[in-house]
Amino acid sequence: MIKNSLNRFIPDGFRPFQGSFDYLNHPIQMIPEVLSTRHEKMMESIASVFDAIPICDGMTLSFHHHLRNGDYVFNMVLDEIKKRQLKNMILAPSAIFPNNERLCELIEAENVVEIITNYLNGPVSRTINEGKLREYLIMETHGGRARSIETGELPIDVCFAAAPYVDLEGNANGMEGPSACGSLGYILPDIKYAKVKVLITDTIVKQVTRSEIEGKYVDYIVKVPQIGDQAGIVSGTTKITKDPIGLKIARDTALLLSETGYLINGFSMQTGAGGISLAVTDEVRKIMEHKHIMASFASGGITSYFVELLEKKMIERLYDVQCFDLEAVRSYRENANHIGMSSSQYANPYNPEVIVDHLDFVILGATEIDINFNVNVTTSSTGMIMGGSGGHADAAHGARLTIITTNLLKSRLPIIKEQVTTITTPGEDVDVLVTEWGIAINPKRQDLIEQLKNSPLKIVPIEELLQLAHQMAGVPSVLHHKEKIIGVVKYRDGSIIDTLYQW
């Protein structure tokens, strides 16, 4: 075991995190794209694809999560792995949701022994927390996963892509068809660089005129009755909070943005799909209307709230890597200024067109934040895996201003810690914490502290917020993890920012 620059132990054999700009010292080389040589691509079933490739023990298979908790394709492939009793499989889905519970059985039987993903919750996370995955769980960021694939660090044998609208050449998109899910941004690196690419669809048409996936990359196409349930896309919180505390946090955040000069014509932004983040979007809209200003773009996962801004011509463009609701799916299909992007263009630190580096500000959440502004969105305070970076670390690094919004207490537990349980996003990339009891600014941002010295907002040191939380809820007991390492958390450049333990 060695320590990284954040004083976290990491397993031998991995490159330790040495700062969020260290990637500039490690130039990369892309592997060649993999084109298909097949002319006849239609196959009768997923089983026939397994036979034709053939898929065997120890292979790495990848998937995307654009249908989120409504996806059926991942489970179809898991069923085929179980049926054939394949062993030592490595899975690389961009995310895992509660509806993938059947994976637990395959982990315990060692059909699946290693998982690389960006986000994980539900029964599978509990199984891994119990130490039942034989090898490590590797948690990537959205941009980091794209980088891993494009450099060959994550070699994929077979990519299985749920594709809502496909023609016989393998051209496909996610915006049309009965199972439309919107942008297919997370699977596009897999489609270009996996050794074999398989589209699973429920809709075959004569010609796809608006292609996100180009047929030249596709080897096989399988038609099934249904690839997923659209209703599952809207999983989790995608409504503006009605909680007065959350609304106060949102108002204070918008006021901070206004006072620091970020809400001017042509600004760019990203917010999450959680209740407080959406409330911030709404408060920003009010200021935009009052000041008669227009934003240049918003990026990331897109919700109906950004669609409304686009359609009211309050924002010029949406750059969409994932649709979070069906209004976003509709907009992506109908509006030319609602633009799809790959996860590489979205957040790969080495992509020359990366979008997150052009963000003026980003609004993000936290499971925990510590007095050094390190943020955890991977585990709970008890070490249970309940999420993952997704684009959190990517956008935090890229944006000019990174704001964390959260209640001071959640479930009567302080969100601010002396040290977070797991570091997802390093404190050097976090600028401001907004709570209902006050706003803390990272001391590295003396420019913001100077700008806000006469603000009506309550600006306090983060240590003061920690003390207040302890006065309100007491000092939490210190919990200790077991010795067994169950996984690692990768920063976007491939270095290891923290280690996951069994608890």
TINULUM-945958 format. One record per atom (N, C-alpha, C, CB): x, y, z. Coordinates in steps of 0.1 Angstrom, whole numbers, plus 5000, padded with zeros to 4 digits. Glycine has a CB too. Layout:
! residues N
XYZ;...
This chain:
! residues 503
500849885000;500050005000;500950135000;499050005012;500550224992;501250354992;500250464994;502050374979;500650584996;499750694998;499850794986;500150775011;498650854983;498650954972;498751094978;497350944964;498651194970;498851334975;497751374985;498951424964;496651304986;495651334996;495751255008;494251324989;496851185010;497151105022;496250985023;497051195034;495750935012;494950815012;495750695007;493750835003;495650585014;496250465010;495650404998;496250355022;496450354988;495950294977;496650164974;496050384964;496050064968;496649934966;497949944957;495749834960;498849854959;500049844950;499549814936;501049744955;500349864926;500049834912;499149944905;499349704911;498750044913;497950154907;498750284908;496550164915;498450374899;499150504899;498350594909;499150564885;499050654919;498450734929;498050874923;499350754941;496950924928;496551064925;497551164930;495151094931;497951254921;498951354925;498551494922;500251324918;497251514922;496751654920;495851654907;497851754918;494951744907;493951744896;494451794882;492751824899;495651854883;496251894870;497451804866;496752034871;497651694873;498851604870;498651544857;498951504881;497451534852;497251464839;497951534828;495751464835;498251664830;499051734820;500451684818;499051884823;500951614829;502251554828;502251414823;502851554842;501151364819;500951224814;500251224800;500251134824;500951264790;500251254777;499851114773;501251314766;498751104765;498250974762;498350954747;496850954767;498150824743;498050784729;496750704727;499350714724;495950754717;494750684714;494950554706;493750774706;494250454709;494250334701;493450354688;493750204709;493650274678;492850294665;491450254667;493450204654;490550324661;489150284660;488950144654;488250384653;487950074658;487749934653;486449944644;487549834664;486649914631;485549914621;485049774619;486049984608;483849764615;483249634613;483649584598;481749634614;483749454597;484049404583;482849314579;485249314583;481749314587;480649234584;479649304575;479949184597;479049224566;477949284557;476649234561;478249234542;476449114565;475249064571;475249074586;474948914566;474449164591;474649194605;473449144614;474649344607;472349114608;471149074616;471348934621;469949074607;471048914634;471148784641;469848754648;472348784652;469548624649;468248584655;468048624669;468048434653;469148614677;468948624692;470348664698;468448494698;470248704710;471548724718;472348604719;471248784732;471648484720;472348354721;473148334708;471348244724;472548364697;473248344684;474448434683;472348364672;474448554689;475648634689;476648574698;475248774694;476348524710;477248454718;477948344711;476548404731;477248274703;477848164695;478748204684;476748074690;478348314677;479048364666;480348424669;478148454658;480448494680;481648574683;482948484685;481448654695;482948374693;482048344704;482548414717;482048184706;481548434726;481848484739;482148374748;480648574744;483348394755;483848284764;484348344777;484948214757;484748254786;485148284799;486248404799;485748164806;486048494808;487148594810;486948714801;488448534808;486048724793;485848834784;485348964791;484948804772;485549074785;485049204791;483949254782;486249314791;482749274788;481549314781;481149454786;480449214782;480649544777;480249674782;478849704778;481249774776;478249804785;476849844783;476749984786;475949754792;475550044783;475250184787;474050194795;475150274774;473850304801;472750314811;471750424807;473250354825;471550454795;470650564791;469150534794;470850594776;468850414795;467450374799;467350364814;467050244792;468450384821;468550384835;467850264842;467950514840;466950294851;466350184858;465250114850;465750234871;465150154837;464150084828;464850004818;463350184821;466149984819;466949914809;466649764810;468449944809;466449694799;466349544798;467549474793;465149504791;468349544785;469349474777;470449424786;470049574767;470949494795;471949444805;471549314811;472249554816;470249314815;469749194822;469649074812;468449214828;469349104799;469248994789;470648924788;468749054776;471649004787;473048954786;473448874798;474049064783;473048934810;473348864823;472748724823;472948944835;471548714818;470748584817;471548484808;469348604812;472048534797;472848444788;474148404794;473048514775;474748484802;475948444809;475648334819;476648564816;474548354826;474148254836;473848124829;472948304844;473048134819;472648014812;473747924807;471748044800;474847994802;476047924797;477047894808;476648004786;476847944820;477747924831;479147974827;477747784835;479248084821;480548144818;481148194831;480348264808;482448194832;483148224844;484148344842;483848104850;484448414853;485548514853;485248624843;486848444849;484048664841;483648764832;483948904839;482148764828;484349004831;484549134835;483449224828;485949184831;482749304836;481649384831;482049534832;480349354838;481749604822;482049754822;480749834817;483149784812;479749824826;478549914823;478850054827;477249854830;478350154820;478550294824;477850324838;478050394814;476850244841;476250264855;475450134857;475350384856;475150114870;474349994875;473250044884;475249884882;472049994881;470850044888;470149934896;469850114878;469149964904;468549854912;467949744904;467449914921;467449774892;466849674884;467849564879;466149734872;469149584881;470149484877;470449394889;471449554873;469549364898;469749284909;470249144906;468449274917;469849094895;470248954891;471748944890;469548914878;472449054889;473949044888;474448994901;474449184885;473749014912;474248974925;474548824925;473249004936;473648744920;473848594919;475048564911;472648534913;475348634900;476448604891;477748644898;476348674878;477748744906;478948784914;479248674924;478748914921;478248624931;478448524942;478948394936;477248504950;478448354923;478848234917;480148254909;477748184908;480748364909;481948404902;481848384887;483148314906;480648394882;480448424867;481048554864;478948414863;480848654873;481348784871;482348814883;480248894871;483548854879;484548864890;485149014891;485748774887;484849094881;485349234882;484349324875;486749244875;484149444880;483249544875;483949674874;481949554883;483849744862;484249874860;483049964857;485349884849;482750064865;481550144863;481750284868;480350074869;480850374865;480850514869;479950544881;480550604858;478950454882;477850484892;477150354895;476750584886;476850344908;476350214913;475450234925;477550114916;474250184924;473350174936;472450054936;472550304938;471750034947;470849914947;471449794952;470349894934;470849674950;471349544956;472749514952;470349444951;473149544940;474549504935;475549574944;474749544920;475349704948;476249774957;476349704970;475849914959;475249654975;475349584988;476149454987;473849544993;475949384976;476649254974;478149284973;476249184961;478549394967;479949424966;480549474979;480249534955;479749554986;480149595000;480349485009;479049685005;479649375007;479849255015;481149175012;478649165014;481849225002;483149164998;482949034989;483849125010;481849024982;481548904974;482148914960;480148884973;482549034955;483149044942;484649004943;483049194936;485048904935;486348844937;487448944935;486548724928;487349014924;488449124921;487849254925;488749114906;488549364921;488149494925;486949554917;489349594924;486149634924;485249724918;486049844914;484049764927;486049894902;486750014897;485750114894;487749974886;485750224901;484850334899;485550444891;484350394912;485050474879;485550574870;484650704871;485650524855;485150814865;484250924862;483750904848;485051064863;482750984844;482250974830;483351004820;481051074828;484151114822;485251144813;486351044814;485751284816;486550994826;487650894828;487350764821;487850874843;486150724821;485750594814;486050614799;484250564816;485650724793;485950744779;487450744776;485350884775;488150814785;489650814784;490250664784;490250894794;489750584794;490150454795;489950364783;489550384807;488750384777;488450304765;489250354753;486950324762;489350484751;490050534739;491550514739;489750684738;492150494751;493550464752;493850314753;494150534764;492850234754;493150094755;493350044770;494250054747;493350134779;493450104793;492350004797;493450224802;491150034792;489949944794;489649874781;488750024799;490249764778;489949694765;488649614766;491149594762;487749644757;486449584757;486349484746;485349694755;485949354749;485849254739;484549274731;485849114746;483449294739;482149304732;481349414739;481349164732;480849504731;479949604735;478449574731;480349744729;477649564741;476149544739;475449684741;475549434748;474949734730;474349874731;472849864729;474949964721;472049904739;470649914737;470350034727;469849944750;469750014716;469650114705;468150124701;470550074693;467550234704;466050244702;465650244688;465550364708;466550284678;466050304664;467250264655;465550454662;467050164647;468250104640;467850064626;468749974647;468750084616;468450024603;469349904601;468750134592;469249844589;469949714587;471449734585;469349654574;471849854583;473349874582;473949904596;473550004573;473149914606;473649944619;473650084623;474949884620;473150174614;473050314618;471950324629;472750404606;472150404639;471150404650;471150534657;471450294660;470050564664;469950674673;469050644685;469350804666;469150734695;468350714707;467150804708;469150734719;466950884698;465850984698;464550944693;466351114691;464550834685;463250784678;462950644683;463450794663;461750604680;461250474683;460550464697;462450374684;459850354699;458950354711;459750344724;458150224711;461050314724;461950304735;462950424735;462650174736;462650524729;463550644728;464050684741;462950754720;465350704743;465950744756;466750874754;466750634761;466850934742;467551054740;469051024736;467551134752;469851114740;471351104737;471950974741;472151214743;472750914732;473450784735;474950814738;473350694723;475250924745;476550974747;477550874754;476551094754;477050794763;477950714771;478450594764;477250674784;477750544754;478150424747;479050454735;476950344743;479150584731;479850614718;481350574718;479750754715;482050594729;483450544729;483550384728;484150584742;482550314734;482550174733;482350134718;481450114742;481350204711;481050174698;482250184688;479850264693;483050284691;484250304683;485450214686;484750444684;485550174698;486850104702;486749964707;487450184713;485449914710;485349774714;485649684702;483949744719;486149564705;486549474694;485349424686;487249344700;484249404693;482949364686;481849444692;482649214688;480949494683;479849584687;478549524683;479949724681;477649514693;476349454691;475249554694;476149324699;474249574685;473149664688;471949574691;472849754676;471349594703;470049534707;468949634705;470149474721;467949604697;466949704694;465549634694;467149764681;464549724695;463149674693;462549734681;462349694706;463249814674;462749884662;463749894651;462350034666;463449814640;464249814628;463549894617;464549674623;464149994611;463550074600;464450064588;463450224604;463850104576;464550104564;465850184564;463650144552;465750304569;466950394570;466850494581;467050474557;467950504589;468050604599;468750724593;468850544612;468150834593;468750954587;469451044597;467651034580;469251024610;469951104620;470651004629;468951194628;471950974625;472650864632;473550924643;473550794622;473350864655;474350884666;475450774665;473650884680;474950654662;475850534660;475950514645;475350414667;477150504640;477350484625;477550334623;478550554620;476850284613;476850144609;478250084606;475950114598;479150164603;480550114599;481250054611;481350234593;480750084623;481350034635;480649904640;481350134646;479449874635;478549774641;478749644634;477049824640;478849534643;479049404638;477749324637;480049324646;476949334648;475749254648;474549334653;475949134658;473349294648;472049364653;471149244657;471449444641;470549264668;469549174673;468249244676;470049094686;467149194671;465849254674;465149174685;464949264662;464749244696;464049184707;462649254709;464849194720;461749194716;460449264718;460549404724;459549174726;461349424733;461449554740;462849564747;460349564750;463449684744;464849704751;464749764764;465649784741;463549824768;463449884781;462149954782;464549984782;461950014794;460750084798;461150234800;460150034811;460650314791;460950464791;460750524805;460150534781;459750474812;459350534825;460550524835;458150464831;461450424833;462550404842;463650504840;463150274839;463550584829;464550694827;464450794839;464350764814;463250824843;462950924853;463050854867;461550984851;464250804870;464450744883;465250834892;465250604881;464850834905;465550934914;464751064914;466950954910;465451164920;464851294921;465051384909;465351364934;463951414902;464151504890;463051614891;464051424877;462751654903;461751764905;462351864915;460451704912;461951994912;462452094921;462052074936;461952234916;462952084945;462552064959;461452164964;463852074968;460652114972;459652204979;460052224993;458252134978;461152174997;461652195011;462052335013;462752095014;461552415023;461952555025;463452565026;461252605037;464152465033;465552475035;466252465021;466052365044;465852375013;466452355000;466252474991;465952234993;465052534992;464752654985;465652774989;463252694986;465852785002;466752895007;468152875002;466852895023;468652755002;470052724996;470052764982;470352574998;469052734974;468952764960;469052914958;467752704954;468252994966;468153134965;469553194968;467153194974;470153154979;471453204982;472553174972;471953144996;472453054966;473353014955;473253104943;473152874951;471953134939;471753224928;472253364931;470253224924;472053414943;472453544947;474053554946;471953584961;474653444951;476153434951;476653444936;476653314957;475953374927;476353374913;476253514908;475553274905;475153584911;474853714906;475953814912;473453764910;476153804925;477153904931;478553884927;477053884946;478953764922;480253734918;480453754903;480653594922;479353804896;479453844882;479353724872;480753904880;478853614877;478753494867;477553504859;478853364875;476453574863;475253574856;475253694846;474053584865;475953684835;476053784825;475753724812;477453854825;475453804801;475153754788;476253654784;474953864778;475853534779;476753444773;477353344783;477853514767;476853344796;477453254806;477053104802;476953284820;477753014808;477552864806;477452794819;478652804797;476652694820;476452624833;476052484832;475252694840;476252414843;475752274845;475252264859;476852174842;474052204860;473552164873;473052024873;472352264877;472951964884;472551824885;471051814884;472951764898;470551684886;469051664884;468451644898;468851534876;469151674909;468551664922;467651784925;469651654932;466951774936;465951884939;466452014941;465151844951;467652024949;468252154952;468852214939;469252144963;469552124931;470152174919;469152234909;470952064912;468052164908;466952214899;466352344904;465852104898;466352354918;465852484923;466752594920;465652464939;468052564920;469052664917;468852714902;470552614918;468552614893;468352644879;467152744878;468052514871;466052714886;464852804886;465152944891;463752734894;466052954902;466353084907;467253164897;467053064921;468153084891;468953154880;468053204869;469953054875;467053124865;466153174855;465453304859;465053064853;465053314871;464353444876;465353564874;463953424890;466553544878;467553654876;467753684861;468953614883;467853574853;468053604839;466853684833;468153464831;465653644837;464453724832;464553864837;463153654837;464953884849;465054024855;466054104848;465254024870;467254044845;468354114839;468354114823;469654054844;467354034818;467254024803;468553974797;466854154797;469053864803;470253804798;470053664793;471353794809;470953614784;470853484777;472053404780;470553504762;471953284783;473053194785;473553134771;472753084795;474753104770;475253044758;474952894757;476853064757;475252814768;474952674768;474852624782;475952594760;474152504783;474152424795;474552284790;472752414802;475152204799;475652074795;475351974805;477152084792;475651844802;475551734811;474351654808;475551784825;473751594819;472451534818;471351644818;472251434830;470451634808;469551734806;468151704811;469451774791;467451794817;466151784822;465151884816;466051804838;463851864819;462851954813;463052104817;461451914817;463752124828;463952264832;464952334822;464552264846;465952264817;466852324807;466152334794;468152244806;465252234791;464452244778;463652364778;463652114777;463052394789;462152514790;462952644787;461452524804;464152654793;465052764790;465352774775;466252764799;465652664769;465952654755;464852704747;466452514751;463652654750;462452684742;461952834744;461352594745;462352884755;462053034758;463153124752;461753054773;464053064746;465253134740;466053214751;464753234729;466053154763;466953204773;468253144774;466253194787;468453044766;469752974764;469852934750;469852844774;471052944745;471252914730;471352764727;472552984726;472052684735;472252544731;472252464744;473552534723;471852334742;472052234752;473052124746;470652174756;474052094754;474951984750;474651874759;476452024752;474051764753;473451654761;474151524760;471951644756;474551474771;475251344771;474251234776;476451344780;473151284782;472151194788;470851264791;472651124801;469751214787;468451274790;467851214803;467351254778;467451304812;466951264825;465451254826;467451354836;464751294816;463351284816;462851284801;462651394824;461551254799;460951234786;460851374779;459651164787;460651484786;460651614779;462051634773;460351724789;463051594779;464451614773;464551524761;465551574784;464051404762;464051314750;463351374738;463351174753;462151434741;461351504730;462151614724;460051554735;462751704733;463451814728;464651774720;463951904740;465351674724;466551624717;466151574703;467151504724;464951524701;464451474688;464051594680;463251384690;463451704686;462851804678;463651934676;461551844684;464551964685;465252094685;466652084680;465152154699;467052144670;468352144664;469452204674;468452214651;469052284683;469952344692;470152254705;469452484696;469452144705;469652044716;470551934710;468251984721;471851944714;472951874706;473451764715;474051974703;473451644709;474051524716;475551534715;473651404709;476251474725;477651464726;478051334732;478251584734;479251284729;479751164735;480351194749;480851104726;480451094757;481051114770;482451164769;481050984778;483151134758;484551184756;484551334753;485151114744;483651384745;483551524742;483051594755;482551554730;482151534762;481651594775;482751614785;480551504780;483651514787;484451524800;485751454799;483651464811;486151394788;487551334788;488551444788;487651254774;489451444799;490351554800;491351564789;491151534813;491551464780;492451474769;491751504756;493151344768;490451514756;489751544744;489851694741;488151504745;490351734729;490551874726;489351964726;491351894713;488151894724;486851964723;486051954736;486051914711;486651914747;485951884759;485051994764;486951834771;483851964767;482852074770;482952124785;481452014768;483352034794;483352084808;484352194810;483651964817;485352194802;486452304804;485952434800;487652264796;484752444794;484152574790;482952614799;483652564775;482852544810;481752584819;482152704828;481352464828;481252804829;481452914838;481252864853;480653034835;480152794855;479952734868;479152604867;479152844877;479352524878;478652404880;478052394894;479552284876;476852344895;476252324908;476152174911;474752384908;476752124922;476851984925;476451954939;478351934922;476151834942;475751794955;476851724962;474551704954;476551674974;477551604982;476851504992;478451704990;477451394994;477051305005;477851345017;477451155002;479151385015;479951445026;480851545020;480751335034;481251645027;482351735023;483251765036;481751875017;484551765034;485351785046;485951925047;486451685047;486651955057;487152095059;488252135049;487752105073;488752035041;489652065030;488852075017;490751965029;487552065017;486652085006;486651954997;486952204998;487251845002;487151714994;485651674995;488051615000;485151614984;483751584984;483551434981;482951664973;482551374988;482251234986;480851224981;482351155000;480651164969;479351124964;479350974960;478951214952;480350894965;480450754962;479850664972;481950724960;480150704985;479650614996;478950695007;480850545003;478250625015;477650695027;478750715037;476450615032;478350775049;479350785060;479650655066;478750875070;478850555063;479150415068;479850335058;477850345073;480350395047;481150325037;480350245027;482050235044;479050255027;478150185018;478150255004;476750165023;478450184994;478450234980;477050274977;479050134970;476850404973;475450454970;475450544958;474950514982;476550544950;476550634938;477850624931;476350784943;478550734930;479750744922;479850874916;479750634911;481050904910;481351034905;480451074894;482751044900;480150984884;479551024872;480351144866;478051064874;479751254864;480451374859;480851464870;479651444849;480751434882;481051524894;482451574893;480751444907;483451484894;484851524894;485251594881;485751404896;484651544870;484951604856;484551754856;484251534845;483251784859;482751914858;483352004869;481251914860;483651954881;484252034892;485652084887;484351944904;486352004880;487652044876;487552144864;488451924871;486652124855;486552204843;485952344845;485752134833;485052354854;484252484856;485152584862;483052464864;484852714859;485552824865;485152834880;485252954858;483952804883;483352814896;482652684900;482452934898;483052614910;482352494914;481752514928;483352374915;480352494928;479652514940;478952384944;478552624938;479152354957;478452244963;477352294971;479452154972;476152244969;474952284976;474452164985;473852334967;474152184997;473652075006;473152125019;474851975008;472152055025;471752085038;472952065048;470551995043;473052135059;474052115068;473951975075;474052225079;472751935077;472451805083;471551725074;471851815097;471751595072;470851505065;470651385074;471451465051;469351355076;469051245085;469751265099;469451105079;469751395103;470351435116;471851405117;469551365127;472451385106;473951365106;474651485099;474351235099;475751535104;476451645098;477051595084;477651695107;476851685074;477451655061;478851695060;476651735050;479251795068;480651835069;481451745079;480851985073;482551695075;483451605083;484851665084;483451465076;485551615094;486951645094;487651585082;487651585107;487251455079;487651385067;486551315061;488851295070;486351315048;485251245042;485551095042;484951285027;484551005042;484750865042;485550825029;483450795043;485050875018;485650845005;485750974997;484750734997;486950994991;487151114982;486751084968;488651164983;485751154963;485351144949;485951254941;483851144948;485851374946;486251504940;487251574949;485051594936;488451604945;489451664954;489051814957;490751664947;489451854969;489051984974;489652094965;489452004987;490752074959;491352174950;490452214939;492752124945;489452134935;488552164924;487252214929;488352034916;487052234942;485852284948;486052424953;485352184959;485152514950;485352654954;484452704965;485052744942;483152664965;482252714974;481252604980;481352824968;480952614992;479952524998;478752615003;480452445010;477552584998;476352665002;475452575011;475652724990;475252615023;474252545032;473252645037;474952485044;472252605043;471152695048;471652775060;469952615053;472852735066;473352805078;474552895074;473752715088;474952895062;476052985058;476752925046;476952995070;477653015041;478352975029;479852975032;478053075017;480552875028;482052865031;482752875017;482352735038;483752945017;484552965004;485952905007;484653115000;486352824997;487652764998;488752874999;487952674986;489652875009;490552975011;491453004998;491452945022;491552904989;492352924977;491653024968;492552794970;490353054970;489653154962;489553284969;488253094958;490753344972;490753484978;489953584970;492153524981;489953564957;489253654948;487753664952;489453624933;487153544954;485753534958;485553594972;485253394957;486453564981;486253614994;486353774994;487453565003;487153824986;487253974985;485954024978;488454014976;485453964968;484254004961;483054014971;483953924949;483053914980;481853894988;481953955002;481453754989;482954035005;483254075018;482154175023;484554155019;481454235014;480354325018;478954265015;480454465012;478954135012;477654075007;476754055019;477953935001;475454065016;474454025027;474453875030;473054075023;475053795021;475153655024;475953625036;475653585011;475653525043;476453485055;477653405050;475653405065;478853465050;480053395046;480853365058;480953485036;481153235060;481853185072;482853085068;480853125083;483853065077;484852955074;484152815075;486052955084;484652725068;483952595068;484052525082;484652495057;485152555089;485252505103;484152555112;486652545109;483652675110;482552725118;481252645115;482352875115;481052615102;479952525099;480052395105;479752525083;481252335105;481452205111;481052215126;482952155109;481552315133;481252325147;479752345150;482052445153;479152425141;477652435143;476952305141;477152545133;477352225131;476752095129;476952005141;477352035116;478052015147;478351935159;477451975171;479851935162;477252115172;476452165183;474952115181;476552315183;474552115168;473152075165;472851925166;472752125151;473851845162;473651705161;474551615169;473651665147;475551675175;476551595182;477751555172;475951475188;478751505178;479951465170;479651315167;481251485178;479651285154;479351145150;480451045155;479251135135;480150925158;481050825162;482050795150;480450695167;483250765153;484150725143;484050585139;485650755147;483750555127;483550415123;484750365116;482350395113;485050235117;486250185112;485950075102;487250125123;486550085090;486349975080;487149855083;486750035066;486849745076;487549625077;488849635068;486749495073;489749535069;490949545062;490749515047;491949445068;489749435043;489649395029;489249515020;488549295028;490049525010;489849624999;488849564989;491149664992;487749634986;486849584976;486849664963;485449594982;487549774963;487649854950;488449974952;486249884946;488550054941;489250174940;488450284933;490650154933;488650404936;488050524930;489050584921;487450624940;488850584908;489750654899;489350794897;489750584885;490350884897;490151024892;490151014877;491351114897;489751124871;489451124856;490651094848;488951264852;491851114853;493151084846;493650944847;494251184850;492850864855;493250724857;494050694869;494050674845;494450804877;495150784889;494050744900;495950904893;494550684911;493650644922;493550754932;494050514928;492350804934;492050904944;491750854958;491051004939;491150734958;490750674971;490550524969;489550734977;490450454981;490250304981;488950274988;491450244989;488250174983;486950124989;487250004997;485950104978;486650005009;486849895018;485549825022;487549945031;485649705026;484549635032;484249695046;484749475033;482949715049;482649775062;481849675070;481849905060;
